[in-house]
Amino acid sequence: MPVLVMKFGGTSVANIDRIRRAAKRVGVEVAKGYDVIVIVSAMSGKTNELVGWVNEISPLHDAREYDAVVSSGENVTAGLMALVLQEMEIPARSWQGWQVPLLTNSAHSAARIEEIPTANISAKFGEGMRVAVVAGFQGISPEGRITTLGRGGSDTTAVAFAAAFGAERCDIYTDVDGVYTTDPRISAKARKLDRIAFEEMLELASLGAKVLQTRSVELAMRYNVRLRVLSSFEEQSDEAGTLVCAEEDIMESNVVSGIAYSREEAKMTLVSVADRPGIAAAIFGPLAEAGVNVDMIIQNIAEQGRTDMTFSCPTDQVKRAEKALSEAKAAGHINYHDLIADTDVAKVSAVGIGMRSQSGVAAKMFKTLSDEGINIKVIATSEIKISVLIDRKYMELAVQALHDAFGLDKAA
């Protein structure tokens, strides 16, 4: 039988009633003739509770025991979902990561999936099991220890299973009914997209959209897994939600498909850095080793052998960046006069595959912001995105103005 993967997030399985509702959706797909792999998250709020307990006991905890504790939330949900399906007379069985087995590397709390052997679950399907309920977010290391994939890892689990089993589709059920042109809480004109290309979704996810985990979109694009984002709280049809698919599966799209934002951004400037070959490597090498996620980078024109270097990073990584750079300066690897951190900025981005063949997008974006009196601090571009760093107080105004300027309330 064809295989379908269905993933239910924490809000979709937050209590027994919601688990029953999710199970009914599974039953509909089983009735259509699918063998279904259900990936479940922990019940809403449970992972945060477990993380809190670990931190209360041991702020500098053993990552292996952290994984053992925080992975337990998904185990509970998987067992409950299997029981509900069995009560509906649907042959179902729960599977923990080690039982599949979902094989990962040894990077506890941020493990990477290395392989998903299909033999065990396929054998059970062959024996009459119709639904495999798999605990998301977790796997097993080469040492035989439980690992977790990082927050939002159940999305990645779902896509990886869809790729491994050659699933017809991977449906991600969440608390929103699809991917929107921007956050509906900021712009009332935000429109749900029927389809969006993998590349666009990847950019939106990395730039602040919270609908899908970035790694899950990367996997889907690599293995061409058709993703559908759906609400678990609304009636479904075959055309419901947003389909994330290959660019060639989209007939027409706007030049810009979405406006993303990230509120928790910081701008850091190294003032008067010695301008010499290798200086960028000397700065960003220590930042990478410290785990600082650098995004935008600007280097000013050098004067008298000195230059300024500006970059952006998440606000919760500012202290880490300051420590790494001060240590590099103390060791004599870099020389700068001052390090200035501005934590009152936001990043706003326009994303669209149409930018590849359409000129004037940057000019329109910059003029729109200028007309609203919004000053741009930093600019970064790629083939399908333009990002700007602005004062945080103007973030919502910028999102609304750009959404209007690019006509995102109207379909292509």
Secondary structure as the mmCIF struct_conf table of DSSP 4:
data_model
#
loop_
_struct_conf.conf_type_id
_struct_conf.id
_struct_conf.beg_label_comp_id
_struct_conf.beg_label_asym_id
_struct_conf.beg_label_seq_id
_struct_conf.end_label_comp_id
_struct_conf.end_label_asym_id
_struct_conf.end_label_seq_id
STRN STRN1 VAL A 3 PHE A 8
HELX_RH_3T_P HELX_RH_3T_P1 GLY A 10 VAL A 13
BEND BEND1 ALA A 14 ASN A 15
HELX_RH_AL_P HELX_RH_AL_P1 ILE A 16 ALA A 31
TURN_TY1_P TURN_TY1_P1 LYS A 32 GLY A 33
STRN STRN2 ASP A 35 VAL A 40
HELX_LH_PP_P HELX_LH_PP_P1 ALA A 42 MET A 43
TURN_TY1_P TURN_TY1_P2 SER A 44 GLY A 45
HELX_RH_AL_P HELX_RH_AL_P2 LYS A 46 ILE A 57
TURN_TY1_P TURN_TY1_P3 PRO A 59 LEU A 60
HELX_RH_AL_P HELX_RH_AL_P3 ALA A 63 VAL A 70
TURN_TY1_P TURN_TY1_P4 SER A 71 SER A 71
HELX_RH_AL_P HELX_RH_AL_P4 SER A 72 GLU A 87
TURN_TY1_P TURN_TY1_P5 MET A 88 GLU A 89
STRN STRN3 ALA A 92 TRP A 95
HELX_RH_3T_P HELX_RH_3T_P2 GLY A 97 GLN A 99
TURN_TY1_P TURN_TY1_P6 VAL A 100 PRO A 101
STRN STRN4 LEU A 103 THR A 104
BEND BEND2 SER A 106 SER A 106
TURN_TY1_P TURN_TY1_P7 HIS A 108 SER A 109
BEND BEND3 ALA A 110 ALA A 110
STRN STRN5 ILE A 113 GLU A 115
HELX_RH_AL_P HELX_RH_AL_P5 ALA A 119 GLY A 126
TURN_TY1_P TURN_TY1_P8 GLU A 127 GLY A 128
STRN STRN6 VAL A 131 ALA A 135
TURN_TY1_P TURN_TY1_P9 GLY A 136 PHE A 137
STRN STRN7 GLN A 138 ILE A 140
TURN_TY1_P TURN_TY1_P10 PRO A 142 GLU A 143
BEND BEND4 GLY A 144 GLY A 144
STRN STRN8 ILE A 146 THR A 148
TURN_TY1_P TURN_TY1_P11 ARG A 151 GLY A 152
HELX_RH_AL_P HELX_RH_AL_P6 GLY A 153 PHE A 165
TURN_TY1_P TURN_TY1_P12 GLY A 166 GLY A 166
BEND BEND5 GLU A 168 GLU A 168
STRN STRN9 ARG A 169 THR A 174
BEND BEND6 ASP A 175 GLY A 178
STRN STRN10 TYR A 180 TYR A 180
BEND BEND7 THR A 181 THR A 182
TURN_TY1_P TURN_TY1_P13 PRO A 184 ILE A 186
TURN_TY1_P TURN_TY1_P14 ALA A 188 LYS A 189
STRN STRN11 LYS A 192 LYS A 192
BEND BEND8 ASP A 194 ASP A 194
STRN STRN12 ARG A 195 ALA A 197
HELX_RH_AL_P HELX_RH_AL_P7 PHE A 198 SER A 206
TURN_TY1_P TURN_TY1_P15 LEU A 207 GLY A 208
BEND BEND9 VAL A 211 LEU A 212
HELX_RH_AL_P HELX_RH_AL_P8 THR A 214 TYR A 223
TURN_TY1_P TURN_TY1_P16 ASN A 224 ASN A 224
STRN STRN13 LEU A 227 SER A 231
TURN_TY1_P TURN_TY1_P17 SER A 232 PHE A 233
BEND BEND10 GLU A 234 GLU A 234
TURN_TY1_P TURN_TY1_P18 ASP A 238 GLU A 239
BEND BEND11 GLY A 241 GLY A 241
STRN STRN14 THR A 242 CYS A 245
HELX_RH_3T_P HELX_RH_3T_P3 GLU A 247 ASP A 249
BEND BEND12 MET A 251 MET A 251
BEND BEND13 VAL A 255 VAL A 255
STRN STRN15 GLY A 258 ALA A 274
TURN_TY1_P TURN_TY1_P19 PRO A 277 GLY A 278
HELX_RH_AL_P HELX_RH_AL_P9 ILE A 279 GLU A 289
TURN_TY1_P TURN_TY1_P20 ALA A 290 GLY A 291
STRN STRN16 ILE A 297 GLN A 299
HELX_LH_PP_P HELX_LH_PP_P2 ASN A 300 ALA A 302
STRN STRN17 GLU A 303 GLU A 303
TURN_TY1_P TURN_TY1_P21 GLN A 304 GLY A 305
STRN STRN18 ARG A 306 PRO A 314
HELX_RH_3T_P HELX_RH_3T_P4 THR A 315 GLN A 317
HELX_RH_AL_P HELX_RH_AL_P10 VAL A 318 ALA A 330
TURN_TY1_P TURN_TY1_P22 ALA A 331 GLY A 332
BEND BEND14 HIS A 333 HIS A 333
BEND BEND15 HIS A 337 HIS A 337
STRN STRN19 ASP A 338 VAL A 351
HELX_RH_3T_P HELX_RH_3T_P5 ILE A 353 ARG A 356
TURN_TY1_P TURN_TY1_P23 SER A 357 SER A 357
HELX_RH_AL_P HELX_RH_AL_P11 VAL A 361 ASP A 371
TURN_TY1_P TURN_TY1_P24 GLU A 372 GLY A 373
HELX_LH_PP_P HELX_LH_PP_P3 ILE A 374 ILE A 376
STRN STRN20 VAL A 378 SER A 382
TURN_TY1_P TURN_TY1_P25 GLU A 383 ILE A 384
STRN STRN21 LYS A 385 ASP A 391
HELX_RH_3T_P HELX_RH_3T_P6 ARG A 392 TYR A 394
HELX_RH_AL_P HELX_RH_AL_P12 MET A 395 ALA A 405
TURN_TY1_P TURN_TY1_P26 PHE A 406 ASP A 409
BEND BEND16 LYS A 410 LYS A 410
#
